[in-house]
Amino acid sequence: MKNAIILHGGPSKKEYYDPEAPSMSNAHWIPWLQGQLLKADIPTATPEVPWAFDRNWNVWLKEVERFDIGPETILVGHSTGAGFFVKYLCINPKLKVDKVILVAPWLDPNREFTKNFFDDFQIDVELVKRTGGITIFNSDNDMESVQKTVAILRKTIKDIDYKEFHNYGHFCFKDLKSTKFPELLEFILAKN
C-alpha cells in the first residue's frame, strides 16, 4: 500500500526551544502536505525527531524507522531531513522505495557540526535505480551550504532530477509566506 513519510529539517537550538514556534513536524508546509496526502488516500507520517538540533544519527534513525518503508513509500525530506534520506538509502542498499523528493537538501558540506551526521557514508551513484525517481527541489536564493549540497548530489547521483525555483529561499514559512506548497503536492501526486 502506498504511504509517505515527510521528514523535517534540523533547527537551531534556539528555534527548537522557542515557545512560540511549532514543533518541527508541525512547521512550514509539512502539516498542510500531510493533510493533502491523507485526503488523496496516501497514509502519511511526519516523524518528530527529539533534539533535532543536535543531529544525532541514532536518534533520527530511531524516529524514522518507527514507520513502514518499502517499495510504495514516498519519501519527502526538507533540509537535514533530505540529507538523512540520502544517507539512509545509501547505507541500506537492499531497500527500494517510490519517489524521493529532496527539498533544499543539506549534507553539511562545510562540516559545521562536530558530531557530524554525514561523515561516514559514500553517496551511491546508482541510488536512483532503487527508487521511483529522486528529485531535488532547489531555490536559486537558498543558503550557500544547500547550493553546495545540491551540486554534490547532482554531480554524484546518476539520473537525479532537478527542479529550480526562483526566490523560494529555504522553503520555510518566512520564505514562502504560506503554509502551503502546491508545487510539491502536484509533483508527488503526478503519475510517473
C-alpha positions as CSV (number, residue, x, y, z in Angstrom):
1,M,0.0,0.0,0.0
2,K,1.3,3.5,-0.9
3,N,2.4,5.6,2.0
4,A,4.5,8.7,2.6
5,I,7.0,10.0,5.2
6,I,7.7,13.7,5.4
7,L,10.9,14.4,7.4
8,H,11.6,17.9,8.8
9,G,14.9,19.6,8.9
10,G,17.3,20.3,11.7
11,P,16.6,23.5,13.5
12,S,18.9,25.6,15.6
13,K,18.8,25.0,19.3
14,K,17.1,28.4,19.8
15,E,14.4,27.6,17.3
16,Y,13.8,24.2,18.7
17,Y,13.2,25.6,22.2
18,D,11.3,28.7,21.1
19,P,7.9,28.5,22.9
20,E,6.3,30.5,20.1
21,A,7.5,28.2,17.4
22,P,5.7,25.0,16.4
23,S,7.4,21.7,16.6
24,M,9.4,20.8,13.5
25,S,6.9,18.3,12.2
26,N,4.2,21.0,12.5
27,A,6.2,23.8,10.9
28,H,6.2,25.4,7.5
29,W,4.2,23.3,4.8
30,I,4.6,19.9,6.5
31,P,1.1,19.7,8.2
32,W,-0.6,21.0,5.1
33,L,1.2,18.5,2.8
34,Q,0.4,15.7,5.2
35,G,-3.3,16.6,5.2
36,Q,-3.4,16.8,1.4
37,L,-1.8,13.4,1.0
38,L,-4.2,11.9,3.5
39,K,-7.1,13.3,1.5
40,A,-5.5,11.6,-1.5
41,D,-5.7,8.3,0.4
42,I,-1.9,8.2,1.0
43,P,-1.3,7.4,4.7
44,T,1.4,10.0,5.6
45,A,3.6,10.1,8.7
46,T,5.6,13.1,9.9
47,P,8.2,11.9,12.4
48,E,9.2,14.3,15.1
49,V,12.9,13.9,15.9
50,P,13.6,14.9,19.5
51,W,16.6,17.3,20.0
52,A,16.8,17.6,16.2
53,F,19.2,20.5,16.6
54,D,21.8,18.0,17.9
55,R,21.8,15.9,14.7
56,N,22.4,12.6,16.4
57,W,22.1,10.0,13.7
58,N,20.8,7.3,16.0
59,V,18.0,9.5,17.4
60,W,16.9,10.4,13.8
61,L,17.2,6.8,12.7
62,K,15.0,5.5,15.6
63,E,12.3,8.0,14.9
64,V,12.2,7.3,11.1
65,E,12.3,3.5,11.5
66,R,9.1,3.6,13.5
67,F,7.3,3.8,10.2
68,D,7.0,1.3,7.3
69,I,9.3,2.0,4.5
70,G,9.0,-0.1,1.3
71,P,8.7,-0.1,-2.5
72,E,5.5,2.0,-2.4
73,T,6.8,4.6,0.1
74,I,7.2,8.2,-1.0
75,L,9.9,10.0,1.0
76,V,9.9,13.8,1.3
77,G,12.8,15.3,3.2
78,H,13.4,19.0,4.0
79,S,17.0,20.2,4.5
80,T,18.6,17.9,7.1
81,G,15.7,15.5,6.6
82,A,16.5,15.3,2.9
83,G,20.2,14.7,3.7
84,F,19.0,12.0,6.2
85,F,17.1,10.2,3.4
86,V,20.1,10.3,1.1
87,K,22.3,8.7,3.7
88,Y,19.6,6.3,4.8
89,L,19.0,5.0,1.3
90,C,22.8,4.8,0.6
91,I,23.5,2.7,3.7
92,N,20.5,0.4,3.1
93,P,21.3,-0.9,-0.5
94,K,18.6,-3.5,-0.5
95,L,15.8,-1.0,0.3
96,K,13.6,0.0,-2.6
97,V,11.2,3.0,-2.3
98,D,8.9,5.0,-4.6
99,K,9.5,8.7,-5.3
100,V,12.1,10.6,-3.2
101,I,11.8,14.4,-3.1
102,L,14.7,16.3,-1.5
103,V,13.6,19.8,-0.7
104,A,16.6,22.1,0.0
105,P,18.8,19.1,0.8
106,W,21.6,19.7,3.2
107,L,24.6,17.3,3.8
108,D,26.7,19.7,5.9
109,P,29.3,20.3,3.1
110,N,31.1,22.9,5.2
111,R,31.4,20.5,8.2
112,E,29.8,22.9,10.6
113,F,28.9,20.3,13.1
114,T,31.4,18.4,15.2
115,K,29.2,15.3,15.7
116,N,28.7,15.1,12.0
117,F,25.7,13.3,10.8
118,F,27.1,12.7,7.3
119,D,30.8,11.8,7.6
120,D,30.5,8.0,7.5
121,F,28.9,7.1,4.2
122,Q,29.5,7.3,0.4
123,I,26.8,8.6,-1.9
124,D,25.6,5.7,-4.1
125,V,25.9,6.9,-7.7
126,E,23.2,4.4,-8.7
127,L,20.8,5.4,-6.0
128,V,18.0,6.4,-8.4
129,K,17.8,2.8,-9.7
130,R,16.3,1.7,-6.3
131,T,13.6,4.4,-6.3
132,G,10.7,5.6,-8.4
133,G,12.9,8.6,-9.1
134,I,14.8,11.2,-7.0
135,T,14.1,14.9,-7.4
136,I,15.8,17.8,-5.9
137,F,13.7,21.0,-5.2
138,N,16.2,23.9,-5.0
139,S,15.7,27.6,-4.8
140,D,18.1,29.9,-6.5
141,N,18.4,32.0,-3.4
142,D,18.9,29.3,-0.7
143,M,22.0,29.4,1.5
144,E,25.4,28.5,0.2
145,S,25.7,25.2,2.1
146,V,22.5,24.0,0.4
147,Q,23.8,25.1,-3.0
148,K,27.0,23.1,-2.4
149,T,24.9,20.0,-1.3
150,V,22.8,20.3,-4.4
151,A,25.9,20.5,-6.6
152,I,27.4,17.4,-4.9
153,L,24.2,15.4,-5.4
154,R,23.7,16.4,-9.0
155,K,27.3,15.6,-9.8
156,T,27.4,12.3,-8.0
157,I,24.0,10.6,-8.4
158,K,23.2,9.4,-11.9
159,D,19.8,10.3,-13.4
160,I,18.8,12.5,-10.4
161,D,16.0,15.0,-11.4
162,Y,16.2,18.7,-10.6
163,K,13.6,21.4,-10.2
164,E,14.7,25.0,-9.5
165,F,12.5,27.6,-8.0
166,H,13.1,31.4,-8.0
167,N,13.2,33.2,-4.7
168,Y,11.8,30.4,-2.5
169,G,14.7,30.7,0.0
170,H,15.0,27.6,2.2
171,F,11.3,26.7,1.5
172,C,10.3,27.8,5.0
173,F,7.2,29.8,6.0
174,K,9.2,33.0,6.1
175,D,10.4,32.4,2.6
176,L,7.1,31.1,1.0
177,K,4.8,33.4,3.1
178,S,2.5,30.4,3.2
179,T,1.9,27.1,4.9
180,K,1.0,25.6,1.5
181,F,3.4,24.2,-1.1
182,P,1.2,23.3,-4.0
183,E,4.1,22.6,-6.4
184,L,5.3,19.9,-4.1
185,L,1.9,18.3,-3.8
186,E,1.3,18.4,-7.5
187,F,4.7,16.7,-8.1
188,I,4.0,13.9,-5.6
189,L,0.6,13.2,-7.0
190,A,1.6,13.2,-10.6
191,K,1.7,9.8,-12.2
192,N,5.2,8.6,-13.2
